[in-house]
Amino acid sequence: MLKPMNIARVRWACRRGMLELDVLFQPFVEQHYEAMPDTDKNTFVRLLECEDPELFAWFMGHQVCQDPEFAQMIVRVRGRPTA
């Protein structure tokens, strides 16, 4: 298993080229990242490695993410309860 990034690196990785993504990621990291289990931290960090247009499409609901771990994290970041 990967070792999660430290919080400073995660904060930096949340600074994106799109304001819409910044508005989602930065508050999520500040409020939830440190309390998450390492597996979830790793999923979130892997998600941040995706390109902005892809993230934008997933988070805005224009496309469905096919990766189940990413899809669950997207729901979590957006603040919508899972079924």
DAKA-V185807 format. One record per pair of residues at least 24 apart in sequence whose C-alpha atoms are under 7 Angstrom apart, sorted by the first residue. I is the first residue (numbers start at 1). J is the second residue. Records with the same first field share a line. If there is no record, write none. Layout:
I->J / J
This chain:
2->42
4->38 / 41 / 42
13->48
21->56
24->77 / 78
28->77
43->69 / 70
44->73
